[in-house]
């Protein structure tokens, strides 16, 4: 996996249900390294810390490999990296193979894969239709959040070097599917609720579905 683009944003105001809402989803390439801190990316905008930022969502990664698919669905948008609100656009990021809990060196940082991204109305506003939320879920490649075990800088061209492979874990794609499936896979639930890389709230929410 290799970083293709580093992206940050300034706060922007959108209108949702006739009310102004501040968002940091309008990220654009920086052309400079970015610094991964313990709870967020330095000089980036995180407006709603209930759902973004913090220890388990310090930085959002999205795969460059999926851009072709989305461009084919929305060819009239003004496309650039950072389109999905990701801080790092990563070539070769495959959610079906990356496990929750995997630890990587990238740049001068040490990071751990934590969880998937769930789409919200702000993505719909950016793309001009709330239909993208269901499309995003159905497509099944949500990108990945990380926590930063050791702070450091990352830049375009940096590669991810696997330090430790998670054991008895789920892929990001499998976790994403688990979240939205009505009849939840019990074996997957049992793996998830003991995974130290997942935030406690998510574990508790999923534990309610255990038979």
C-alpha positions as CSV (number, residue, x, y, z in Angstrom):
1,X,0.0,0.0,0.0
2,X,1.3,3.4,-0.9
3,X,0.1,7.0,-0.1
4,X,-1.1,8.7,-3.3
5,X,-2.4,11.9,-1.7
6,X,-2.4,13.6,1.7
7,X,-5.5,15.6,2.3
8,X,-6.8,18.2,4.8
9,X,-9.6,20.8,4.9
10,X,-10.7,24.1,6.3
11,X,-14.2,24.2,7.9
12,X,-17.0,24.8,5.5
13,X,-20.7,25.4,6.1
14,X,-23.4,23.4,4.4
15,X,-27.2,23.6,4.7
16,X,-29.0,20.6,6.0
17,X,-32.7,20.6,6.9
18,X,-32.6,24.4,6.4
19,X,-29.9,24.8,9.1
20,X,-26.2,25.6,8.7
21,X,-23.9,22.8,9.6
22,X,-20.1,23.0,9.7
23,X,-18.1,20.2,8.1
24,X,-14.6,19.1,7.4
25,X,-15.5,16.7,4.6
26,X,-14.2,19.0,1.8
27,X,-10.6,17.8,1.9
28,X,-8.1,18.6,-0.8
29,X,-4.5,17.5,-1.5
30,X,-1.9,19.3,0.6
31,X,1.3,18.8,-1.5
32,X,3.2,18.6,1.8
33,X,3.6,16.0,4.5
34,X,0.9,15.8,7.2
35,X,1.4,15.0,10.8
36,X,-0.6,12.2,12.4
37,X,-1.4,13.0,16.0
38,X,-3.0,10.8,18.6
39,X,-6.5,12.2,18.1
40,X,-6.4,13.8,14.7
41,X,-4.4,15.1,11.8
42,X,-2.5,18.3,12.5
43,X,-4.0,21.4,10.7
44,X,-7.1,19.4,9.6
45,X,-10.7,20.2,10.4
46,X,-12.7,17.9,12.7
47,X,-16.1,19.5,13.4
48,X,-18.1,16.6,15.0
49,X,-16.0,14.7,17.5
50,X,-18.8,12.4,18.3
51,X,-18.3,10.7,15.0
52,X,-14.8,11.8,13.8
53,X,-11.4,12.2,15.4
54,X,-10.4,10.8,18.7
55,X,-8.2,7.8,19.6
56,X,-9.8,5.3,17.3
57,X,-10.6,7.6,14.4
58,X,-7.5,9.8,14.4
59,X,-7.1,9.6,10.6
60,X,-9.2,8.2,7.7
61,X,-7.8,6.2,4.9
62,X,-9.6,5.6,1.6
63,X,-8.5,3.4,-1.3
64,X,-7.4,5.1,-4.6
65,X,-8.4,1.8,-6.2
66,X,-12.1,2.6,-5.9
67,X,-12.0,6.1,-7.5
68,X,-12.7,4.7,-10.9
69,X,-15.9,3.0,-9.8
70,X,-17.2,6.2,-8.1
71,X,-16.2,8.4,-11.0
72,X,-18.2,6.2,-13.3
73,X,-21.3,6.8,-11.2
74,X,-20.7,10.5,-10.7
75,X,-18.8,11.7,-13.8
76,X,-20.0,15.3,-13.5
77,X,-18.5,16.0,-10.1
78,X,-15.3,18.0,-9.7
79,X,-13.0,15.1,-8.8
80,X,-9.8,15.3,-6.8
81,X,-8.3,13.1,-4.1
82,X,-9.9,13.7,-0.7
83,X,-13.3,13.3,-2.3
84,X,-14.5,11.0,0.4
85,X,-13.2,13.1,3.3
86,X,-10.1,10.9,3.6
87,X,-6.8,12.2,5.0
88,X,-4.8,9.6,3.1
89,X,-5.7,8.3,-0.3
90,X,-3.9,5.0,-0.5
91,X,-3.1,2.9,-3.5
92,X,-3.6,-0.9,-2.9
93,X,-5.7,-0.5,0.2
94,X,-8.0,-3.6,0.0
95,X,-10.6,-3.7,2.7
96,X,-11.2,-7.4,2.1
97,X,-7.6,-8.2,3.2
98,X,-6.8,-5.6,5.8
99,X,-7.6,-6.9,9.3
100,X,-8.9,-4.9,12.2
101,X,-5.9,-4.6,14.6
102,X,-3.2,-4.8,11.9
103,X,-0.2,-2.5,12.8
104,X,1.8,-0.7,10.2
105,X,4.8,1.6,10.0
106,X,4.1,4.5,7.5
107,X,6.4,7.5,7.2
108,X,7.6,8.1,10.8
109,X,4.3,7.0,12.3
110,X,3.1,3.7,13.8
111,X,-0.6,3.1,13.2
112,X,-3.2,0.5,13.8
113,X,-6.3,-0.3,11.7
114,X,-9.4,0.2,13.9
115,X,-12.7,0.3,12.1
116,X,-14.7,1.1,8.9
117,X,-16.2,4.4,8.0
118,X,-20.0,4.7,8.0
119,X,-21.4,7.3,5.5
120,X,-23.5,10.2,6.8
121,X,-25.6,12.9,5.2
122,X,-22.6,15.2,4.7
123,X,-21.2,12.8,2.1
124,X,-24.6,13.0,0.4
125,X,-24.5,16.8,0.4
126,X,-21.1,16.7,-1.1
127,X,-22.1,14.3,-3.9
128,X,-25.4,16.1,-4.5
129,X,-27.6,13.2,-3.5
130,X,-28.3,11.1,-0.3
131,X,-28.6,8.1,-2.6
132,X,-24.8,7.7,-2.3
133,X,-25.3,6.5,1.3
134,X,-27.0,3.3,0.3
135,X,-24.6,3.0,-2.7
136,X,-21.7,3.3,-0.4
137,X,-23.0,0.6,1.9
138,X,-23.9,-1.8,-0.9
139,X,-20.5,-1.3,-2.6
140,X,-18.9,-2.6,0.6
141,X,-15.5,-0.8,0.5
142,X,-15.7,1.8,3.2
143,X,-12.0,2.7,3.8
144,X,-10.5,2.4,7.2
145,X,-9.9,4.5,10.4
146,X,-6.7,4.2,12.3
147,X,-5.4,5.0,15.7
148,X,-1.9,6.4,16.0
149,X,0.4,4.4,18.3
150,X,3.4,6.6,17.6
151,X,2.9,10.0,16.2
152,X,4.7,11.0,13.0
153,X,4.6,12.6,9.6
154,X,3.5,10.9,6.4
155,X,3.9,12.0,2.8
156,X,3.0,11.0,-0.8
157,X,5.0,8.0,-1.8
158,X,5.3,6.5,1.7
159,X,4.5,2.8,1.9
160,X,2.8,0.9,4.6
161,X,5.0,-1.8,6.2
162,X,3.2,-4.5,8.1
163,X,4.6,-4.7,11.7
164,X,2.1,-7.0,13.2
165,X,-0.7,-9.0,11.7
166,X,-3.9,-9.2,13.8
167,X,-4.9,-12.7,15.0
168,X,-8.4,-14.1,15.0
169,X,-9.7,-10.9,13.5
170,X,-12.1,-9.7,10.8
171,X,-11.3,-7.7,7.7
172,X,-12.5,-4.2,7.5
173,X,-14.9,-5.3,4.8
174,X,-16.3,-8.1,7.0
175,X,-16.8,-5.7,9.9
176,X,-18.6,-3.3,7.6
177,X,-20.9,-6.1,6.4
178,X,-21.5,-7.2,10.0
179,X,-22.7,-3.7,11.0
180,X,-25.4,-3.6,8.3
181,X,-26.6,-7.2,8.0
182,X,-29.9,-8.0,9.8
183,X,-28.9,-11.5,10.8
184,X,-25.5,-11.0,12.2
185,X,-22.8,-13.6,11.9
186,X,-22.4,-14.9,15.4
187,X,-18.8,-16.1,14.9
188,X,-17.9,-12.6,13.6
189,X,-19.6,-11.0,16.6
190,X,-17.5,-13.1,19.0
191,X,-14.3,-12.1,17.3
192,X,-15.2,-8.4,17.2
193,X,-16.1,-8.0,20.9
194,X,-12.7,-9.2,22.1
195,X,-10.7,-7.1,19.6
196,X,-8.6,-4.5,21.4
197,X,-8.4,-2.3,18.4
198,X,-12.1,-1.6,18.3
199,X,-13.6,1.2,20.5
200,X,-15.6,0.1,23.5
201,X,-18.9,1.7,22.3
202,X,-18.8,-0.3,19.1
203,X,-18.0,-3.5,21.0
204,X,-20.9,-2.9,23.4
205,X,-23.3,-2.1,20.5
206,X,-22.4,-5.3,18.7
207,X,-22.5,-7.4,21.9
208,X,-26.2,-6.8,22.1
209,X,-26.7,-8.9,19.0
210,X,-25.0,-12.0,20.4
211,X,-27.4,-14.9,20.8
